[in-house]
Amino acid sequence: METILDTEFDARDLRKAFGRFATGVTVVTAALPDGRRVGITANSFTSVSMSPPLVSWNYRRDAFGLALLMQASHFAVHVLAEDQMHLSPQFASPVPDRFAGVSVSEGLGGVPLIDGCGATFECRLWSTFEAGDHVIIVGEVLRYTHSDAPPLVFHAGSYLQWPRAWHV
Ligand SMILES: Cc1cc2nc3c(=O)[nH]c(=O)nc-3n(C[C@H](O)[C@H](O)[C@H](O)COP(=O)(O)O)c2cc1C
């Protein structure tokens, strides 16, 4: 184990340390006023509050899609199931249409809803907070679904197969 106390952290090493925290993987989608759709892979999702029901995720400030997303009043967070692993790189890549081959229906505020996820949270944009090189985006959950599908897990830059579960 290595303890690092410098204020001038090495970015690659700090990212590696942050990546030791295992997460799920989500795809956040929204519909723009002009009808375009945006979708972004994000593992920074977290539940925030029960009353009111709030969730958050963080978007890189210089990301192409941030200004677009800020035009939308609603967004949906899709918790990916294990068998949706291919969607994670698809919604993180500069492909012409990230929704190509993805089956969607229309949610609140016209948000594209992806079928077959572990959970889906349809949100109204609640607030944003600038936080360094990211923006924290908080949504109020207006409607949600969930299933027993095994989750997609992300750890240390790799996707993991769902491990043994211990009940708490
Ligand atoms: C597993 C995974 C998790 C990611 N999590 C985030 C995240 O939480 N926030 C973020 O800004 N980018 C995250 N990214 C990167 C974005 O998906 C990627 O930069 C995407 O291109 C941003 O969309 P844009 O280019 O349309 O703005 C993640 C990528 C992967 C593969």
The ligand as an ORCA input file, in Angstrom:
! r2SCAN-3c Opt
* xyz 0 1
  C     -17.935      3.367    -17.467
  C     -17.890      4.830    -17.811
  C     -18.291      5.754    -16.869
  C     -18.267      7.137    -17.154
  N     -18.702      8.025    -16.218
  C     -18.711      9.350    -16.501
  C     -19.232     10.281    -15.556
  O     -19.713      9.929    -14.485
  N     -19.211     11.597    -15.890
  C     -18.718     12.043    -17.093
  O     -18.713     13.259    -17.344
  N     -18.214     11.169    -18.012
  C     -18.217      9.847    -17.745
  N     -17.771      8.959    -18.673
  C     -17.282      9.461    -19.964
  C     -18.424      9.928    -20.863
  O     -19.376      8.912    -21.088
  C     -17.830     10.365    -22.215
  O     -16.842     11.348    -21.969
  C     -18.833     10.909    -23.167
  O     -18.171     11.135    -24.390
  C     -19.410     12.235    -22.722
  O     -20.441     12.572    -23.640
  P     -20.316     13.817    -24.621
  O     -19.006     13.643    -25.309
  O     -21.491     13.654    -25.517
  O     -20.412     15.028    -23.775
  C     -17.807      7.580    -18.416
  C     -17.414      6.629    -19.380
  C     -17.465      5.280    -19.076
  C     -17.071      4.281    -20.156
*
